[in-house]
């Protein structure tokens, strides 16, 4: 090596490059002015030779090629050219097999300076947790910089000494492409010209203590063989602009009928791992036929930005577009409660608990065995908030169901004394998680008012569906766990010992939150005592009813009819009901405003008969703002038929059966009797009117209510006067007869 070149080079820093310990590789690699020379340096560990090409020297007498010197046998090449070279350049690298490669230098200042400027702008928003669109900047993105198309990588790893992009393109050699670190915020960036979408990669991190390991990209959107995959640069062309967020979805879901179908995306995946058009179309046709307004499923995979079962992203988007075309929304299940332990995931990402907690008492999620996110850390909040935004922006989901909420809200959830640490006030609430959940709901409802947020909360945490302004968590709807637990307990009891209070007590808290009544996969799992094999084999919550098999369908029919009449939105998972009955129930549910519009208002419900008289009968009225829209619901959970069952009614008028779960078309023994039933002016059961009905065994029936018209009321009044007149005349005749008899005796 020439002595002059040798003296220009910073050998300690070169050694850091060669040994993979340099976090600021741009200070050595690339082009640098040294005295009156321009020094070019590159590290090509698999090269046989490297030639520098100066682009501007084309069509001149000067040579455009400069063979670089091997400064270090590990593959460090350098050359010094007299003068200030400002032209574009690239390298021609000949590998050990003799194959030539054109390499655009990632460490050319004209390339990396653009990235650093952006990183400096990012620092504030990311560091304060307010970057809702972090997924657009972190991860891998196909882009063009300084006229070169390639892939830009960004990752947050503040405690790492060095982070490198590794992949097939550099034979997974972590010394080949060290990333450029922004010391202020710990963001590592690197643009690699020439890479394309679909390339597999990961990050190799060199951390304190000399440990070196490989991690998946936390923001990767696709994986292959457990490796991160560069996302495509072709954006999916959505065709649902008339549906998504504009016309079909309600702005106030509390006053809207919501019928949600919970399913698993596996149901529409073919053998090739992609979504089958045939299966998807068949499912959507069933959803239309039965009358569901939403589906709920998991889209995310085992990472925050990955896709469930590594389904191609475009397949999921195409499926969602089909749902929207059919007028059906989609609620995505999203779990920000914890991440899994594992060598290549978020655990100890940069050698520290970057995304989690140093303190073991805060670290472990006893509910699922994962590791809690550190919600107090702004960069972690940005990571999670961005993931929620990602599902809405990129997949056009219409709602988020936040899973694992209860385990987030309390430090002691599922833990014993000594395994958790109290908050600053001495309580067990996880204050940072609570503020995070509030922030998620505020963000969603501010920027996406048509998006609904739902959750399941099992610890009786207050104000889950109250607004954040009212010190609530800000959810739109929450699952009514108490209702379903009591209901499952009721139907699994021996018919002779069923406690009707299991069905009535829930009304004492029915308006504490905005509820969804569920027959979810979790409910089924609970009903079968967490026997996963039974669930996989198609178990239902009705399989273990202690009645003969031939009687179970009537219990199922009555149960579904009861749930659909009860206050609360509806969710049911695959296989839990008969589609023919559900289609009728959903149709009535959508048509009869009394069944949904006042779900969250006590005025919308009135018990008629809630006292356990030992006959298995309950009855109530569902109402909306208009009295003539009321629906009278009669439930008989006994095996007895009642030919003349009398009810005390608050209003005089006419009732007509519009539905019965015992209908022959559902497999029952009767049919809808549309004959008008009129109330009788008779004080009964504490009410001024009575109504007598025939009730089939193990059945639930709906009756529409029609008040008397003025003409009918006039006629009734006239008949009443006539009856009163006849009564008086009869009494007068009897009195006269009595007096006549007394006179004759005297």
MARNUBA-392961 format. One record per residue (C-alpha): y, x, z. Coordinates in steps of 0.2 Angstrom, whole numbers, padded with zeros to 4 digits, always signed. Layout:
<sites>
YXZ;...
</sites>
This chain:
<sites>
+0000+0000+0000;+0017+0006-0004;+0027+0013+0011;+0042+0002+0007;+0032-0014+0006;+0023-0009+0022;+0039-0007+0032;+0046-0024+0026;+0031-0033+0033;+0030-0040+0051;+0013-0034+0056;+0012-0043+0073;+0016-0060+0065;+0004-0056+0050;-0010-0053+0063;-0006-0070+0071;-0008-0078+0053;-0024-0068+0050;-0031-0073+0067;-0026-0091+0066;-0013-0090+0081;+0003-0094+0072;+0012-0111+0074;+0027-0106+0063;+0018-0099+0047;+0034-0102+0036;+0042-0088+0045;+0030-0076+0037;+0022-0084+0022;+0031-0089+0007;+0047-0081+0000;+0059-0071+0011;+0074-0060+0007;+0072-0043+0015;+0087-0031+0012;+0089-0031-0007;+0071-0037-0010;+0062-0053-0011;+0046-0053-0001;+0032-0064-0006;+0017-0066+0006;+0002-0077+0005;-0014-0079+0015;-0029-0082+0004;-0045-0078+0013;-0057-0082-0001;-0048-0073-0015;-0053-0058-0025;-0035-0056-0032;-0019-0065-0032;-0005-0065-0045;+0013-0071-0043;+0020-0080-0057;+0039-0082-0058;+0042-0098-0069;+0060-0093-0075;+0053-0077-0084;+0045-0087-0098;+0051-0082-0115;+0059-0066-0109;+0055-0048-0111;+0051-0047-0093;+0034-0048-0086;+0031-0065-0078;+0016-0059-0069;+0015-0048-0053;-0001-0043-0046;+0000-0044-0027;-0006-0031-0015;-0020-0034-0003;-0011-0030+0013;-0025-0035+0025;-0043-0036+0020;-0044-0053+0028;-0035-0060+0013;-0017-0057+0016;-0007-0053+0000;+0011-0047-0002;+0023-0041-0015;+0041-0036-0015;+0052-0039-0030;+0069-0030-0031;+0083-0043-0031;+0086-0061-0025;+0073-0071-0034;+0078-0089-0034;+0066-0096-0047;+0051-0107-0045;+0035-0098-0042;+0016-0101-0040;+0001-0090-0037;-0015-0088-0048;-0029-0085-0036;-0045-0079-0042;-0059-0083-0030;-0074-0073-0025;-0084-0082-0039;-0072-0077-0052;-0064-0094-0054;-0045-0095-0056;-0034-0108-0047;-0016-0112-0048;-0008-0113-0031;+0009-0120-0027;+0015-0111-0011;+0016-0124+0003;+0027-0112+0012;+0040-0111-0001;+0057-0115+0008;+0062-0127-0006;+0046-0137-0001;+0045-0136+0018;+0064-0137+0021;+0064-0155+0015;+0050-0159+0027;+0058-0151+0042;+0074-0161+0039;+0064-0177+0040;+0055-0171+0055;+0071-0168+0064;+0077-0185+0060;+0060-0192+0066;+0061-0183+0083;+0073-0195+0092;+0064-0211+0086;+0047-0205+0089;+0051-0197+0106;+0059-0212+0113;+0045-0224+0108;+0055-0234+0096;+0047-0229+0080;+0038-0245+0075;+0033-0238+0058;+0026-0221+0063;+0010-0224+0052;+0021-0222+0037;+0026-0204+0042;+0011-0198+0051;-0006-0195+0044;-0009-0191+0026;+0002-0197+0012;+0002-0194-0007;+0020-0189-0012;+0030-0178-0023;+0041-0165-0016;+0052-0153-0027;+0043-0159-0042;+0026-0156-0036;+0013-0170-0032;+0002-0167-0017;-0002-0173+0000;+0010-0172+0015;+0001-0171+0032;+0009-0174+0049;+0002-0174+0066;+0008-0174+0084;+0001-0160+0095;+0014-0152+0106;+0003-0142+0116;-0007-0134+0102;-0004-0116+0097;-0009-0119+0079;-0014-0134+0069;-0022-0132+0052;-0027-0144+0038;-0045-0141+0034;-0056-0149+0020;-0067-0145+0005;-0052-0139-0004;-0051-0123+0008;-0069-0123+0013;-0065-0130+0030;-0056-0114+0034;-0043-0116+0048;-0034-0101+0044;-0030-0106+0026;-0017-0120+0029;-0008-0118+0046;+0004-0132+0048;+0023-0129+0052;+0027-0134+0070;+0043-0142+0076;+0045-0135+0093;+0057-0149+0099;+0045-0163+0097;+0028-0155+0094;+0026-0162+0077;+0016-0151+0064;+0019-0154+0046;+0012-0147+0029;+0014-0152+0011;-0001-0146+0001;+0003-0147-0018;-0011-0152-0029;-0021-0162-0017;-0025-0180-0022;-0030-0196-0014;-0048-0197-0008;-0049-0180-0002;-0058-0178+0015;-0049-0168+0028;-0047-0165+0047;-0036-0155+0058;-0042-0139+0066;-0032-0135+0083;-0031-0119+0091;-0026-0122+0109;-0022-0113+0125;-0037-0104+0132;-0042-0099+0115;-0052-0114+0111;-0053-0120+0093;-0060-0137+0088;-0058-0150+0074;-0051-0167+0076;-0049-0182+0065;-0032-0188+0060;-0026-0201+0073;-0017-0210+0059;-0030-0209+0046;-0033-0225+0037;-0050-0221+0030;-0065-0211+0034;-0080-0204+0025;-0095-0196+0034;-0084-0196+0050;-0070-0186+0041;-0053-0192+0038;-0048-0197+0020;-0032-0195+0011;-0025-0213+0008;-0022-0219-0010;-0005-0218-0017;-0008-0235-0027;-0002-0249-0016;-0011-0266-0016;-0002-0279-0026;-0002-0294-0015;-0001-0311-0023;+0002-0321-0007;+0021-0321-0006;+0021-0340-0006;+0010-0341+0009;+0012-0325+0020;+0026-0328+0033;+0035-0341+0022;+0028-0358+0019;+0011-0361+0026;+0012-0355+0044;+0021-0363+0058;+0035-0356+0068;+0030-0366+0084;+0011-0365+0085;+0012-0375+0102;+0016-0391+0092;+0004-0387+0078;-0015-0391+0076;-0024-0374+0076;-0042-0374+0072;-0048-0356+0072;-0065-0349+0066;-0071-0333+0074;-0083-0323+0063;-0088-0305+0060;-0083-0296+0044;-0101-0291+0042;-0105-0308+0036;-0096-0305+0020;-0101-0286+0017;-0114-0282+0004;-0127-0269+0004;-0115-0257-0004;-0104-0257+0011;-0090-0267+0002;-0085-0285+0004;-0096-0296-0008;-0085-0308-0018;-0099-0320-0018;-0101-0320+0001;-0082-0321+0003;-0080-0335-0009;-0094-0345+0000;-0086-0342+0017;-0069-0348+0011;-0077-0363+0003;-0085-0368+0020;-0069-0365+0029;-0060-0377+0017;-0073-0390+0019;-0074-0389+0038;-0055-0389+0039;-0051-0373+0048;-0033-0367+0048;-0036-0349+0054;-0050-0336+0055;-0051-0323+0068;-0060-0306+0066;-0059-0288+0069;-0051-0277+0055;-0048-0261+0064;-0062-0249+0066;-0066-0237+0080;-0049-0229+0078;-0032-0237+0079;-0029-0236+0060;-0047-0235+0053;-0055-0250+0045;-0070-0259+0052;-0086-0252+0047;-0077-0241+0034;-0074-0256+0023;-0063-0251+0008;-0045-0256+0013;-0042-0264-0004;-0058-0275-0001;-0051-0281+0015;-0034-0285+0008;-0042-0294-0007;-0051-0305+0005;-0036-0309+0015;-0027-0313-0001;-0041-0326-0005;-0039-0333+0012;-0020-0336+0010;-0023-0343-0007;-0034-0356+0001;-0021-0360+0014;-0030-0351+0028;-0022-0338+0040;-0030-0323+0048;-0029-0317+0066;-0034-0299+0068;-0042-0293+0084;-0033-0278+0091;-0037-0268+0106;-0024-0256+0113;-0032-0255+0130;-0041-0238+0128;-0049-0226+0116;-0066-0218+0116;-0072-0202+0123;-0078-0190+0110;-0075-0172+0103;-0067-0177+0087;-0056-0191+0093;-0040-0193+0104;-0049-0187+0119;-0041-0170+0124;-0033-0170+0107;-0022-0154+0108;-0032-0147+0123;-0023-0159+0135;-0024-0178+0139;-0011-0181+0126;-0014-0199+0123;-0021-0202+0141;-0019-0198+0159;-0021-0181+0168;-0025-0191+0184;-0043-0196+0185;-0038-0212+0194;-0028-0218+0180;-0039-0211+0166;-0055-0222+0165;-0056-0240+0159;-0070-0246+0170;-0071-0262+0159;-0077-0253+0143;-0080-0235+0148;-0065-0229+0137;-0050-0219+0142;-0033-0228+0146;-0019-0225+0135;-0004-0217+0144;+0009-0232+0140;+0023-0222+0150;+0023-0209+0136;+0035-0214+0122;+0025-0206+0108;+0009-0215+0113;+0019-0231+0113;+0025-0227+0096;+0008-0224+0090;+0002-0241+0097;+0017-0251+0092;+0015-0244+0074;-0003-0249+0074;+0002-0267+0077;+0015-0266+0064;+0003-0258+0052;-0009-0273+0053;+0005-0285+0049;+0014-0275+0036;-0001-0268+0026;-0014-0282+0029;-0003-0297+0029;-0011-0304+0045;-0004-0319+0052;-0008-0316+0070;-0014-0303+0083;-0027-0306+0096;-0024-0293+0109;-0041-0288+0117;-0044-0280+0133;-0028-0286+0141;-0035-0289+0159;-0041-0271+0160;-0023-0265+0155;-0014-0275+0168;-0021-0268+0184;-0025-0250+0190;-0039-0257+0200;-0048-0267+0187;-0067-0265+0189;-0064-0250+0202;-0067-0247+0220;-0055-0241+0233;-0051-0223+0230;-0054-0224+0211;-0036-0230+0207;-0018-0226+0212;-0005-0239+0217;+0011-0241+0207;+0028-0235+0213;+0029-0251+0223;+0012-0250+0231;+0004-0263+0221;-0010-0263+0209;-0001-0269+0193;+0000-0257+0179;+0019-0258+0176;+0019-0247+0161;+0005-0257+0152;+0014-0273+0157;+0031-0267+0149;+0021-0261+0134;+0013-0278+0131;+0030-0286+0133;+0037-0274+0120;+0024-0278+0108;+0027-0296+0109;+0046-0294+0108;+0044-0283+0092;+0032-0295+0084;+0042-0311+0087;+0059-0303+0083;+0053-0296+0066;+0039-0308+0062;+0043-0325+0069;+0029-0333+0060;+0016-0321+0068;+0006-0328+0083;+0000-0318+0097;-0015-0323+0107;-0026-0315+0121;-0039-0317+0134;-0035-0314+0152;-0048-0316+0165;-0038-0311+0181;-0026-0326+0183;-0011-0315+0179;+0004-0326+0179;+0015-0331+0165;+0005-0324+0151;+0012-0336+0138;+0030-0337+0146;+0044-0328+0136;+0049-0311+0141;+0066-0317+0145;+0057-0328+0158;+0048-0312+0165;+0032-0317+0155;+0021-0307+0144;+0027-0316+0129;+0011-0322+0121;+0010-0338+0111;-0007-0343+0117;-0021-0338+0129;-0039-0342+0130;-0043-0355+0144;-0057-0345+0152;-0058-0357+0167;-0061-0372+0156;-0075-0364+0146;-0084-0357+0162;-0084-0374+0170;-0089-0383+0154;-0104-0371+0152;-0109-0373+0170;-0108-0392+0168;-0119-0393+0152;-0132-0380+0159;-0134-0391+0175;-0148-0403+0177;-0141-0420+0170;-0145-0429+0187;-0135-0416+0196;-0120-0413+0185;-0104-0411+0194;-0090-0421+0185;-0077-0411+0194;-0081-0397+0183;-0073-0407+0169;-0058-0414+0178;-0053-0399+0189;-0046-0389+0175;-0032-0402+0172;-0024-0395+0188;-0019-0379+0179;-0020-0385+0161;-0001-0383+0158;+0001-0367+0168;-0001-0358+0151;-0002-0362+0132;-0020-0363+0130;-0034-0361+0117;-0051-0369+0121;-0064-0357+0115;-0082-0357+0110;-0081-0339+0106;-0094-0325+0104;-0090-0319+0122;-0093-0337+0128;-0110-0337+0120;-0114-0320+0127;-0109-0326+0144;-0119-0342+0142;-0135-0332+0138;-0132-0320+0153;-0127-0306+0142;-0143-0305+0132;-0136-0297+0116;-0153-0298+0107;-0152-0317+0109;-0134-0318+0102;-0140-0307+0087;-0154-0320+0084;-0141-0334+0083;-0141-0341+0101;-0128-0355+0105;-0121-0361+0122;-0131-0376+0120;-0148-0368+0119;-0151-0368+0138;-0146-0386+0142;-0160-0392+0153;-0165-0407+0142;-0179-0409+0130;-0175-0401+0113;-0174-0417+0104;-0159-0422+0116;-0149-0406+0114;-0141-0411+0098;-0133-0426+0106;-0126-0415+0120;-0119-0403+0108;-0111-0417+0098;-0103-0424+0114;-0097-0407+0120;-0088-0403+0104;-0080-0420+0103;-0074-0418+0121;-0067-0401+0118;-0058-0407+0102;-0050-0421+0112;-0045-0410+0127;-0027-0402+0127;-0027-0385+0119;-0029-0377+0103;-0047-0374+0096;-0058-0359+0092;-0076-0359+0088;-0088-0345+0082;-0101-0345+0069;-0116-0356+0073;-0110-0366+0087;-0107-0383+0079;-0113-0395+0065;-0101-0392+0050;-0101-0411+0046;-0096-0416+0063;-0083-0402+0064;-0076-0407+0047;-0073-0424+0054;-0066-0418+0070;-0054-0406+0062;-0048-0419+0050;-0044-0431+0065;-0037-0417+0075;-0024-0413+0061;-0020-0431+0057;-0018-0437+0075;-0002-0429+0082;-0007-0436+0099;-0022-0423+0099;-0010-0408+0097;+0008-0410+0098;+0010-0411+0117;-0004-0398+0121;+0008-0389+0132;+0017-0404+0140;+0009-0414+0154;+0016-0430+0146;+0003-0428+0132;-0011-0432+0144;-0016-0446+0156;-0032-0449+0165;-0039-0467+0165;-0055-0463+0174;-0057-0446+0182;-0066-0451+0198;-0084-0447+0199;-0093-0464+0201;-0110-0457+0198;-0111-0465+0181;-0106-0450+0170;-0090-0458+0163;-0073-0450+0160;-0059-0457+0150;-0041-0452+0146;-0027-0455+0134;-0019-0441+0123;-0001-0445+0118;+0013-0438+0107;+0032-0443+0108;+0027-0460+0101;+0017-0473+0111;+0009-0481+0096;+0001-0464+0091;-0010-0463+0107;-0028-0460+0107;-0040-0466+0120;-0055-0455+0123;-0071-0461+0132;-0084-0449+0137;-0101-0454+0143;-0111-0438+0149;-0125-0448+0156;-0141-0454+0147;-0137-0472+0151;-0130-0485+0139;-0116-0497+0146;-0115-0514+0137;-0099-0519+0146;-0089-0505+0154;-0072-0510+0160;-0057-0498+0161;-0040-0501+0168;-0027-0498+0155;-0008-0494+0157;-0003-0503+0141;-0007-0520+0133;-0012-0519+0115;-0027-0516+0103;-0039-0502+0102;-0050-0498+0087;-0064-0485+0087;-0061-0471+0075;-0074-0458+0080;-0090-0457+0090;-0101-0442+0092;-0116-0454+0092;-0113-0458+0074;-0129-0459+0063;-0121-0447+0050;-0121-0434+0063;-0139-0438+0068;-0134-0451+0082;-0140-0468+0084;-0125-0479+0081;-0110-0480+0070;-0091-0482+0071;-0087-0500+0076;-0070-0503+0069;-0069-0521+0077;-0053-0522+0086;-0054-0522+0105;-0039-0531+0114;-0034-0528+0132;-0034-0542+0145;-0020-0545+0156;-0029-0542+0172;-0025-0530+0186;-0040-0518+0187;-0042-0500+0194;-0024-0499+0198;-0017-0504+0181;-0010-0520+0174;-0023-0522+0160;-0041-0520+0157;-0052-0516+0142;-0070-0518+0141;-0081-0508+0129;-0099-0504+0125;-0103-0486+0128;-0117-0476+0120;-0127-0464+0130;-0122-0445+0129;-0107-0448+0118;-0088-0446+0116;-0078-0459+0106;-0060-0459+0101;-0050-0476+0100;-0033-0478+0091;-0020-0488+0100;-0009-0501+0092;+0004-0510+0103;+0006-0529+0100;+0019-0534+0087;+0033-0545+0092;+0025-0560+0084;+0008-0556+0093;+0018-0554+0109;+0026-0571+0106;+0010-0579+0102;+0002-0571+0118;+0017-0578+0128;+0015-0595+0120;-0004-0595+0124;+0000-0589+0142;+0013-0604+0144;+0000-0616+0136;-0013-0610+0148;-0001-0611+0163;+0004-0628+0157;-0015-0633+0156;-0018-0626+0173;-0004-0636+0180;-0010-0652+0172;-0027-0649+0178;-0021-0645+0195;-0010-0661+0194;-0025-0672+0189;-0036-0665+0202;-0022-0668+0215;-0020-0686+0209;-0038-0689+0209;-0039-0682+0227;-0025-0693+0233;-0032-0708+0224;-0049-0706+0233;-0040-0704+0250;-0030-0721+0246;-0046-0730+0242;-0054-0725+0258;-0039-0731+0268;
</sites>
